[in-house]
Amino acid sequence: MNAHLETNESPLVVHLIPSALGRGAQRAARMLVDRLDESGVIRHRLLSLFAGPHEVEVDLNLGHNAPGHTAEGFDLRVARALRTELNRLKPAVVVAHGGDPMKYAVPATIGTGRSLVYCVIGTYAGPPSPLHEWAWRRIMSRADLVVAVGDEVRDECTRRFGVAAHRAIVIPNGRDPSVFHPPSVVADAWTTLIFVGALTAQKQPDRFVEVVRRLRAEGHSFRAVLVGDGPLSRPLAAMAADSGVELLGARSDVPELLRQADVLVFTSRPTGEGMPGVLIEAGLSGLAVVSTPVPGAEAVLDHGHTGLIVDDGGVGALVQAVGQLLDDPERRIAMGSAARHRCETEFTLDLMAQRWRAALELLVCAQGGSGGWAIPPCRPLLARRPALARSVSAFRRAVRARRGSSHS
């Protein structure tokens, strides 16, 4: 493998996202890059592949115009442009946040010796055909490390897609408790239900609107707000108006909106979820949560203590659970307080960054050059940490063996 860097430069890690849309995964990648970046030690930069609204700040943008949704198909021009850009930047490690950038990262890094990390942010939501599953087995086999956001995601990677157990780790999502926190003063106002998410079929925002409609029909009084944008925004408009749901669209003040709410209602389908960041954001904000049983929900929520996880069989269970919290404000407030404690103990941005830093340190320091066995800036670190040095040596041998066997 090549060092990829001049000896007077610090190593670079490039993080890939599909676009600068303000989706949860893109926002999480931006926060992670900012927390990991250390000038003079290891630099981190965020690169987006496709053009579109600049709702998340990126450091680099290929700006490719996609004729359809970025998840559809494969555009060889994007892979070529990404390979050219990576050859210019010469990163030691490339991290693909999600499946869309991963399918372009593989051809852009193959044969370069650069370490490739696949951050799997949700369970498989593609076509359930043997051909598609075979393709993703091949794609995942190219990753030197697979980082899953939750146990269910990791288990699917190893059992369904054949990722070796030693190459798959779990790094849970995290958020900043100083950004997401309860209000300093609780206003005497309407109880507020809130939905935050992309307005897509997977997120099922129509279920939130239906829950609101049924609760109002039962005589409950409250405010309901729906935050997000997407292909279902227009079809939802009339239904939301009839049910008294305020459509706020995409917003940059989600932390403040959560502080103004009392209960987060999460209605997603299980397929495609991994560990929804909004569950952590709500918990840090001191909100009780009612959620469908998506992957990651049981990790973030303590059922009956910080929130309620309901059966995904229909809207009725959601209506019943939300109605219970509307009728019992003391329980709702106690759940929110417990949620804050749980999330600031287990799901902070600092904890997530620490785990990512340890994983990426190993990969960066394993990028040895011909003049030495590790990138120069890593040598003092390796000298101070014998365990890391041993891990680096073992990792390099494993990578050489795996890459050798994959080309044989």
N, C-alpha and C positions, 0 to 999 in steps of 0.2 A: 504494500500500500504506500501511497505517497503522502508526504506531509501536507501538501496543498497550500502551504502558507510560507511566506518568507520568515526567516528567523526573527526579524524585528517587528513582526505583526502578531497580534493576539488571535487565537483561533476564532472562527466564525461558525455559528449555527444558523441556518436559514429555515424558518418555519413557513410552511405553505398553507394557504387557505384558498378556497375557490374564488371568493369575491369579497368586496368590502361591505357587503350587506350587514346590517346590524343583528345578525342571528346570534344565538347563544354561543355556538362553537367559535364563531369569529371573534366575538367579544372576549371570550375566555382565552383565546390564543393571544390577543393583544395584551391582556392583563398579564399573562404568563411571560411573554417576551419582555415586557417592561420590568417585571420583577427579577428575571434571570440575567438581564444584560449587565455585564460588569466590564467597564472599560479597562483595558490592559490585562484582563484575565481571560474571559470568554465572552465574545460579542454575540448578540442575538438580534436577528432582523426578521421582520414579517413581510412576506411576499404574497400578493394575490395574483391569481391567474387571469381572471375574467374582468371585463369592464362592467360598470354598473354604478349605482349610487354609492357615494363615499360616506357611509354611515359609521365605519370603523376606520381609524387612521392606520394606514399601512406605510411601510418604509420603501417598498418596491412594488411595482404593478406592471405586469405584462400587458394589461389592458386589452386582452383579446375579446372581440365581440362574438358572443355565442348566439347562434340563430335560435336556439331553444333553451331549455333548462340545462344548467351545467352538468347535471347528473346523467343526461341523455347522451348515449354514444361515446365516441372517442374521436378527438380531433388531432391528427398527427402534427398539424402546424403548432399546436400548443405545446406538445411534447418537445418539438424541435426548438421552439423559442425558449422553453424552460431549460433545456440542456445547454443552449448557448449562454443564457444568463448565469447558470450555475458554473459553467466553465470560466466566465468572467469573474465571478465572485470568489470562486475557489473555497467553498465552505468545507469544513471537516465533516460536518454532519448535516443531513437534511431531515426535517421532521414534517411529515404530511399529516395535517389535522383533518381527518375524515377521508372517506373513500374517494370523493371527487379528486382532490389533489394527489392521492396515492396512486391512482391509475396513470397519472402523468409523471409522477416522481420516479416510478420504476424505469421506464425507458429513458428518462433524463439522467439517471444515475448509473445505469447498468454499464459495467466495464470501466468505471471511473475509480473504483476503490473507495468512494465516499460511503460512509455509514448512512443507512437509511432507517428511519424510525417511522412506524405507522401508529398514529394515535387513533384508536378505534372509539368513536364517540357514541356508537349505538349498535344495537343488534341488527342483523342483516334484514334489509327491507327490499331487496331486489327480487327479480323474478325467481320463483322456486324451481328452476329448471336445472338438470344436471350440468348443462353446458355453462351456465352462469356460475354455478357453485365451483366447477372445475377452474374457471377463469380466476375466481377470487382465491382459490387455494394456491394457484400459481403466483398471483400478485402478492399474497401474504408471505409466500416462501422467500421472496426477495428482501424482506425486511430483516435487518440485523436485530431489531428489537420491536416487539409489538406492545404498546402501552394501551391497556383497556381502562375505561373510566369506572368500571364496576365489575363485580364478580361474575354476573351473568354474561357480560360481554366477553370477558376472558375465557370463560368456560366454552362459549360458542366458538371462539377462535381456535381453541385447542381440540375440541371434540368434533366440531363440524368441518373446520377448515384445515385441520392438521398441523397447526403451529406447535412446535415443540414446547413443552412446558417451561423449559429453562429460558426460552426466548419471549415469554409472555408474562408481563407483570401488570399489577393493578395500581394505578395512581388516581385516587378519587378526585372529582372536581373540587374546587375551592373558590371562595369569594372573599373580598376584603371586608372585615367587620367594621372598619371605619367608614366605609361607603354605604354598606347595607346595615342599618341599625334601627332600633325602635325610635319613635318620636320622643323628644325630650319632654314635651307636654302633651298629654292625651286630650284632644279636643272633645267637647261634648257635642257630637254630631251624629248623623245617621250611621248605622252599621253599614259597612261597605264590603261587598263581595267583589273580587278582582280576578280577572283572567289575564295572563301575560304569555304571549307566544305567537308564533307564526300562524297566520290564518290559512291553514292547509288541512287537507283531509286527515292527515295523521294526527294533528293536534285536536281535531274535533271541536272547534269553537262553537259550532251549532248546538252541541250538548250543553255548553254553559248557558247559552241563551234559553234553551228549553228548561233547564233547571230553574232559571230566574222566573220564567213564565209560570211554571207549576207552583213555585213558592209564593208568588204573588196571588195566584188563584186560591191558595190555602189561607190567605189573609196576612202573610208576613209583610212587614214594611222595612225597606232597606234601599240602599243605593247599589247599583251594579255597573261596573266599568269593564270594558274589554280593550286591552292594549295590544296592538300588533297590526301587522299588515300582511297581505298575501293574496293569493288568487281567489279566496273566498270572501274577501272584504265586500265586494259589490253584492253577491247573492245574500250576504248576511244582513245587509242594511235594513231592508223592510222588516225582516223577522225581529231584529234588534229593536227597531223603533216600536213595534207592536208590544214588545215585552218590557220596554223601559230600560234597555241596556244602552249605556253611552259608549259609542265607538270612538275611541281616542286616536286610533291609528298608531303608526310607529312613533315612539317617543324616546327622547334622550334623557328624560327625568324619571326613569323607572324606579330608582331608589326612593325618591320622594313620593311617588304614587303608591309604593308599597307601604310607606310609613302612614299614609292616609287611609289604608285599608284595614280590615279586620280578619278576613278569611280569604286565602287563595284557593281557588277551585281549579284543579289540574285534571283535564279530561282526555288526555292523549291515549291513543292506541298503544299497546305494549310494543308492537313491532317497530323497530327503528330507534327506540329510546335506549339510553345507556345509564346515565345518572343526570337527570334534568337539573341544570344549574339553577333554574327558577325556584326549585324546591329549597335549595340552600339559601338563595337570596331572600325568600319569604321567611325562612327560619331565622336568619340573622336579623331580619326586620321585626321579629317578634310576632309573626302571624301564625295562627293555626292554619293547617292545610288539610283539605280534603282531596284525595288523589285516587286515580285509577291505579291498578296494580302493575305499573310499568317497571321494567328493570331499573334498579337503583332506588326505587321508592322505599323499600324496606331498610336499605342502608341509611338513608337520610332521615326517614320518619320512624319514630317509635309509636306504633299504632296504639291509640288510646291515650297516649301521654303527650305527644307533640303534634298529633294530627290523626286523621282517619284514612285508612286505605280501604276502598270499597270494591265490591265485585264489579267486574267490567261487563256484566251481562246486559245492562241497560241504564237508562237515565234514573229510574226509580231509586236505586241505591244511593246515587249522588244526591238526589232531592232529600231523602231521609237523613243522610249524614249532615248535609249543610243545614237542614232545618233544625237538627238537634243543637248545633252550635249557635244558630240564631236565637233559639229559645233559652240558652244557658250561657249568658255572657261571662259568668265567673269561670266556668270550665274553659271557655274560649280564650280568656285572658291567661289562665294558668297554662294552657297548651302553648300559647305564644311565648311565654316566659321560658318554659322548658325547651322549646325549639331553639330559642336564642342560645341557651347554654349548650345544648347538644352541638349545634353547628359551629359555634366559636371554639369548641373543644376539638372537633373532628374534621371540619370542612372549611378551613380558612385558606386564603390564597398563599399565605406563608408556608403552611404545611404542604400544599400542592407543589409550590416552588422548590421546597427542600427535596422532595422526592424526585422531581424532575432534574434538579441540579445534580444529584448523586448519579442518576442514570446517564445523563449527558456527559458528565465528567469522565465516566468510564469510556464512553465511545470516543470522545475527543482525544483523550490521552492515549487511546489505542491506535491513533493515526500516526504510526511511526514512520520516519523518513529513513533514507539510506545512510545518513550521517549519524543517526542515533535511534534509540528505540521508542522515543516519544517526542511529540511537539515540544520545542524548548520551553514555552511558558508552563508546561505541565511538570517539568522535571523537579522544581522545588516542592510542588504539591505531592508528587509521588515519593520524594525523599522523606517527607514528613508523615506519609500515610502508607506504611508497608502493606496493609491489607488491600488498599486500592491498587498498589503496584502489582500484587499477586493476581488480583482480579483482572487487571489490564492484560497481563501476560497470558492468562488462561483464556480470556475473551479473544485475543488475537489468534491464538491457536485454533479456537473453535470456529472463528469466522473463516480462516484460511481453509480449514477442513471442509466446512459447509460449501463455500464458494467453489472449492475444487471439485467436490462431488456433484455440484449442480451443473458443472460444465463438462462432466465426463460422459 
